[in-house]
Amino acid sequence: LIDFHSLINPIKHTINNVKYTDWKGEKLLLYGNDFEIWTYNTQNDKRRLLTRISEPIMEMDWYPTGKYILYYTRNQINVIENNVKGKRDITTLVELKDISFPEFDKNNNIIYFHAQVGRKSGIYKLKI
């Protein structure tokens, strides 16, 4: 992370082992790797571990309101409530085989994804 206003030491932080990132505006960074999800607030310079899991994370996204974070594993779509007071509720929205390529619709109330249900693979949608 670089502070463009600093002439002496512009590198503010170096964050290692990052596989996924998603910005919410200019102040909140969501980042993670295969097993951890973190947030970084540029305004107060604070990092916060949201979760650490044993199954590899395939992707993560801010829900557009910034109150929720969605993360996807091979077999689950999960949501973390981004509560500022430190309490984090994690809810599994769906559990299927081989979830991949999750995308929000333009109104951000449906997630489209590829998965396997029984013997059939296809594109599915989940209304949230």
Backbone hydrogen bonds, N-H to C=O, Kabsch-Sander energy under -0.5 kcal/mol:
donor,donor_aa,acceptor,acceptor_aa,energy
3,D,10,P,-3.8
4,F,2,I,-0.8
6,S,3,D,-1.3
7,L,5,H,-0.6
12,K,1,L,-2.7
12,K,10,P,-0.8
13,H,1,L,-1.4
15,I,13,H,-0.5
16,N,14,T,-0.6
19,K,17,N,-0.5
19,K,32,G,-3.4
20,Y,32,G,-2.2
22,D,30,L,-2.2
24,K,28,L,-3.1
25,G,23,W,-0.6
27,K,24,K,-0.7
28,L,24,K,-1.4
29,L,27,K,-0.5
29,L,40,Y,-2.7
30,L,22,D,-2.7
31,Y,29,L,-0.5
31,Y,38,W,-2.4
32,G,20,Y,-1.9
33,N,36,E,-1.7
37,I,51,T,-2.2
38,W,31,Y,-3.3
39,T,48,R,-2.1
40,Y,29,L,-2.3
41,N,46,K,-2.7
42,T,27,K,-2.8
42,T,40,Y,-0.7
45,D,41,N,-1.3
46,K,41,N,-1.0
48,R,39,T,-2.5
50,L,37,I,-3.1
50,L,48,R,-0.5
51,T,37,I,-1.3
53,I,35,F,-2.3
57,I,34,D,-2.5
58,M,72,Y,-3.8
59,E,72,Y,-1.2
61,D,70,L,-2.7
63,Y,68,Y,-2.8
66,G,63,Y,-3.0
69,I,80,I,-2.2
70,L,61,D,-2.7
71,Y,78,N,-2.2
72,Y,59,E,-2.7
73,T,76,Q,-2.5
74,R,56,P,-0.6
77,I,94,V,-2.1
78,N,71,Y,-2.9
79,V,91,T,-2.7
80,I,69,I,-3.0
81,E,89,D,-2.4
82,N,67,K,-3.4
82,N,80,I,-0.6
83,N,81,E,-1.9
83,N,87,K,-0.5
86,G,83,N,-1.4
89,D,87,K,-0.5
90,I,88,R,-0.5
91,T,79,V,-2.6
93,L,77,I,-3.1
93,L,91,T,-0.6
94,V,77,I,-1.3
96,L,75,N,-1.1
97,K,116,Q,-1.6
99,I,74,R,-3.1
100,S,114,H,-2.4
103,E,112,Y,-2.4
105,D,110,I,-1.9
108,N,105,D,-1.5
111,I,126,L,-2.6
112,Y,103,E,-3.2
112,Y,110,I,-0.5
113,F,124,Y,-2.4
114,H,100,S,-2.9
115,A,122,G,-2.3
116,Q,97,K,-2.8
117,V,120,K,-3.0
118,G,116,Q,-0.5
120,K,117,V,-2.2
121,S,119,R,-0.5
122,G,115,A,-2.4
124,Y,113,F,-3.5
126,L,111,I,-2.3
128,I,109,N,-2.7
